Amino acid sequence: MAKIPFPLRKVTKDVARKELEVLERTYPHAVTALNYGNTYELLIAVILSAQCTDARVNMTTSALFKKYPAPEKLAKANQEDVERIIKSCGFFRMKARNIINAARELVEKHGGQVPSDRQELEALAGVGRKTANVVMSVAFQEAAIAVDTHVFRVSHRLGLTLGKTPREVENDLEAIVPREKWRHTSHWLILHGRAICKAPTPLCPQCPVNHLCPTPKIIAKSLGVRSRPDAAAAATRRPARSPSTKKKA
């Protein structure tokens, strides 16, 4: 099936809140998938997670933090040594440079501690708004919504936003979700994106939000299927592959 386009259709605020309530019940213990032992390790792991899976980052950071267990150690690291360790994370040269520089800034400007202030966080090497939001929400339990690729995709499919940028999506989610639940929202959407609302094809028949979500109907309409729940769900299923045949020599 073709990739579902963005944007789709925005639902009402009441429906949006009902969708998020379903996700909250479905993923009640949702937390970050990144492994970390302290705020320094979380910061470095989030920087490395850009355009890389959390699973891959976790495989990498176990060796990285064993060699550089504190910002003071990483700040003095040889970049080529760091590159060898994090190579599988992608963009390893840039990421190695960023995490070394971020460690130096932590040591020189913050006494080796990760700041909880957004402006100070975003001033660190390799830290943008998403990374800052993750650190603030996970490490410091601050009200913040981090918009990564999963959050961006799932928010559009559920009709929570028509935002064209991560910041616009973040603003739309903040307008829907009670402030005390902001720091949990990203985790609900991320887990749902990994388990059900996958790219490029969502598993709509298995989705607990199927009855509220606009995506199945949009898919059905685009395929010329009558708009009824069973037809819309069927439209999201992958077609069976025909058996391959080998060419004769």
C-alpha positions as CSV (number, residue, x, y, z in Angstrom):
1,M,0.0,0.0,0.0
2,A,1.2,3.5,-0.7
3,K,2.5,5.6,2.1
4,I,-0.3,7.5,3.9
5,P,0.1,11.2,3.2
6,F,0.3,14.1,5.7
7,P,-1.7,15.9,6.7
8,L,-4.9,13.8,7.0
9,R,-7.9,15.2,8.8
10,K,-8.1,16.9,12.2
11,V,-10.6,15.5,14.7
12,T,-12.5,17.6,17.3
13,K,-10.8,18.3,20.6
14,D,-13.3,16.0,22.3
15,V,-12.4,13.1,20.0
16,A,-8.7,13.8,20.3
17,R,-8.9,13.6,24.1
18,K,-10.8,10.3,23.9
19,E,-8.1,8.9,21.6
20,L,-5.4,9.9,24.1
21,E,-7.4,8.5,27.0
22,V,-7.4,5.1,25.1
23,L,-3.7,5.3,24.6
24,E,-3.1,6.1,28.2
25,R,-5.1,3.0,29.3
26,T,-3.3,0.9,26.6
27,Y,0.2,2.0,27.6
28,P,-0.1,2.8,31.4
29,H,3.5,2.3,32.2
30,A,5.0,3.9,29.1
31,V,8.6,5.2,29.7
32,T,11.6,5.9,27.5
33,A,13.2,2.9,25.9
34,L,16.6,4.4,26.3
35,N,18.9,2.8,29.0
36,Y,20.5,5.3,31.3
37,G,21.8,5.5,34.8
38,N,21.8,9.2,35.4
39,T,20.9,12.5,33.7
40,Y,24.3,12.7,31.9
41,E,23.8,9.3,30.4
42,L,20.3,10.2,29.3
43,L,21.4,13.4,27.6
44,I,24.1,11.6,25.6
45,A,21.8,8.8,24.7
46,V,19.1,11.2,23.4
47,I,21.7,13.0,21.3
48,L,22.8,9.7,19.8
49,S,19.2,8.7,19.1
50,A,18.7,11.2,16.3
51,Q,17.8,9.2,13.2
52,C,18.7,6.0,15.0
53,T,16.6,3.4,16.9
54,D,16.6,3.3,20.7
55,A,17.6,-0.3,20.6
56,R,20.7,0.5,18.6
57,V,21.6,3.4,20.9
58,N,21.3,1.0,23.9
59,M,23.7,-1.4,22.3
60,T,26.2,1.4,21.8
61,T,25.9,3.3,25.1
62,S,26.7,0.3,27.2
63,A,30.3,0.4,25.8
64,L,30.4,4.2,25.7
65,F,29.5,4.7,29.3
66,K,31.8,2.0,30.5
67,K,34.7,3.9,29.0
68,Y,33.3,7.4,29.7
69,P,31.2,7.1,32.9
70,A,31.1,10.9,33.6
71,P,31.2,14.1,31.5
72,E,34.7,14.8,32.8
73,K,35.9,11.6,31.1
74,L,34.0,12.2,27.8
75,A,35.2,15.8,27.7
76,K,38.8,14.6,27.4
77,A,38.1,11.8,24.9
78,N,39.8,11.4,21.6
79,Q,37.1,11.9,18.9
80,E,38.3,9.0,16.8
81,D,38.0,6.7,19.8
82,V,34.4,7.8,20.4
83,E,33.6,7.5,16.7
84,R,34.6,3.8,16.7
85,I,32.3,3.1,19.6
86,I,29.2,4.9,18.2
87,K,29.7,4.2,14.5
88,S,26.6,2.0,14.2
89,C,24.4,4.9,15.4
90,G,24.9,6.7,12.1
91,F,26.2,10.3,11.5
92,F,28.9,9.1,13.9
93,R,31.4,11.8,13.2
94,M,29.0,14.7,13.9
95,K,27.5,12.9,16.9
96,A,31.0,12.1,18.4
97,R,31.9,15.8,18.0
98,N,28.6,16.9,19.6
99,I,28.7,14.6,22.6
100,I,32.3,15.5,23.4
101,N,31.6,19.2,23.1
102,A,28.4,18.8,25.2
103,A,30.4,17.0,27.9
104,R,33.0,19.8,27.9
105,E,30.3,22.4,28.2
106,L,28.8,20.5,31.1
107,V,32.1,20.5,32.9
108,E,33.1,24.1,32.0
109,K,29.8,25.8,32.4
110,H,27.6,23.7,34.7
111,G,30.0,21.9,37.1
112,G,29.5,18.6,35.4
113,Q,25.8,18.6,35.9
114,V,23.0,18.6,33.3
115,P,21.0,21.8,33.6
116,S,17.2,21.6,33.9
117,D,16.6,25.0,32.3
118,R,15.5,24.8,28.6
119,Q,17.6,27.6,27.4
120,E,20.7,26.2,29.0
121,L,20.0,22.7,27.6
122,E,19.5,24.0,24.1
123,A,22.7,25.9,24.3
124,L,24.6,22.6,24.6
125,A,26.2,21.0,21.5
126,G,23.9,18.6,19.7
127,V,20.8,19.6,21.7
128,G,17.7,20.9,20.0
129,R,14.2,21.4,21.3
130,K,13.3,17.7,21.0
131,T,16.3,16.5,23.0
132,A,15.8,19.2,25.6
133,N,12.1,18.2,25.9
134,V,13.1,14.6,26.5
135,V,15.6,15.4,29.2
136,M,13.3,17.9,30.9
137,S,10.3,15.5,30.9
138,V,12.2,12.2,31.7
139,A,15.0,13.4,34.0
140,F,13.4,16.4,35.7
141,Q,9.6,15.5,35.4
142,E,8.9,18.8,33.8
143,A,5.9,19.5,31.6
144,A,7.2,19.0,28.0
145,I,6.2,17.1,24.9
146,A,9.0,15.7,22.7
147,V,8.0,15.3,19.1
148,D,10.1,12.7,17.3
149,T,9.2,10.8,14.0
150,H,6.8,8.5,15.8
151,V,5.0,11.3,17.6
152,F,4.8,13.3,14.4
153,R,3.4,10.4,12.4
154,V,0.9,9.1,14.9
155,S,-0.4,12.5,15.8
156,H,-1.3,13.1,12.2
157,R,-2.9,9.8,11.7
158,L,-5.0,10.2,14.8
159,G,-6.1,13.6,13.6
160,L,-4.6,15.4,16.6
161,T,-2.8,17.9,14.4
162,L,-2.3,19.2,10.9
163,G,1.0,20.8,11.9
164,K,3.8,20.8,9.3
165,T,6.6,21.1,11.7
166,P,7.5,19.4,15.0
167,R,6.9,22.6,16.9
168,E,3.4,23.0,15.4
169,V,2.6,19.4,16.4
170,E,3.9,20.1,19.9
171,N,1.7,23.2,20.2
172,D,-1.3,21.3,19.0
173,L,-0.7,18.5,21.5
174,E,-0.2,21.0,24.3
175,A,-3.6,22.5,23.5
176,I,-5.3,19.1,23.8
177,V,-3.5,17.4,26.7
178,P,-3.7,18.5,30.3
179,R,-0.4,20.0,31.4
180,E,0.2,17.4,34.1
181,K,0.2,14.7,31.4
182,W,2.4,16.4,28.9
183,R,5.5,14.4,29.9
184,H,3.7,11.1,29.4
185,T,2.1,11.9,26.0
186,S,5.2,11.4,23.9
187,H,5.7,7.9,25.4
188,W,2.1,6.9,24.6
189,L,2.4,8.0,21.0
190,I,5.9,6.5,20.6
191,L,4.9,3.1,21.9
192,H,1.7,3.1,19.7
193,G,3.8,4.1,16.7
194,R,6.2,1.2,17.3
195,A,3.5,-1.4,18.1
196,I,0.5,-0.5,15.9
197,C,0.7,2.7,13.9
198,K,3.8,1.8,12.0
199,A,5.4,3.4,9.0
200,P,4.5,3.1,6.2
201,T,1.4,0.9,6.9
202,P,-0.5,1.0,10.2
203,L,-2.1,-2.1,11.7
204,C,-5.5,-0.5,11.9
205,P,-7.5,-3.8,12.6
206,Q,-5.4,-4.3,15.8
207,C,-5.7,-0.6,16.9
208,P,-7.5,0.2,20.1
209,V,-8.3,3.7,18.8
210,N,-9.7,2.3,15.4
211,H,-13.2,3.4,16.2
212,L,-12.2,7.0,16.8
213,C,-9.3,7.4,14.3
214,P,-9.9,9.0,10.9
215,T,-7.2,7.1,9.1
216,P,-9.0,3.8,8.3
217,K,-11.9,5.7,6.6
218,I,-9.4,7.8,4.6
219,I,-7.6,4.7,3.5
220,A,-10.8,3.0,2.5
221,K,-12.0,6.0,0.6
222,S,-8.7,6.3,-1.3
223,L,-9.0,2.7,-2.3
224,G,-12.6,3.0,-3.3
225,V,-13.8,0.8,-0.4
226,R,-17.2,1.5,1.1
227,S,-16.9,3.3,4.4
228,R,-17.8,0.7,7.0
229,P,-15.6,-0.5,9.9
230,D,-14.8,-4.0,8.5
231,A,-14.1,-2.7,5.0
232,A,-11.9,0.1,6.3
233,A,-10.0,-2.3,8.5
234,A,-9.5,-4.7,5.6
235,A,-8.1,-1.9,3.5
236,T,-5.2,-1.5,5.8
237,R,-4.1,-5.1,5.6
238,R,-1.1,-5.9,3.4
239,P,-2.0,-8.0,0.4
240,A,-0.6,-11.5,0.3
241,R,2.5,-12.0,-1.7
242,S,2.3,-14.2,-4.7
243,P,4.8,-17.0,-4.8
244,S,8.0,-16.1,-6.5
245,T,9.1,-18.1,-9.6
246,K,12.7,-18.7,-10.6
247,K,13.8,-17.9,-14.0
248,K,14.8,-20.8,-16.2
249,A,18.5,-21.0,-17.1
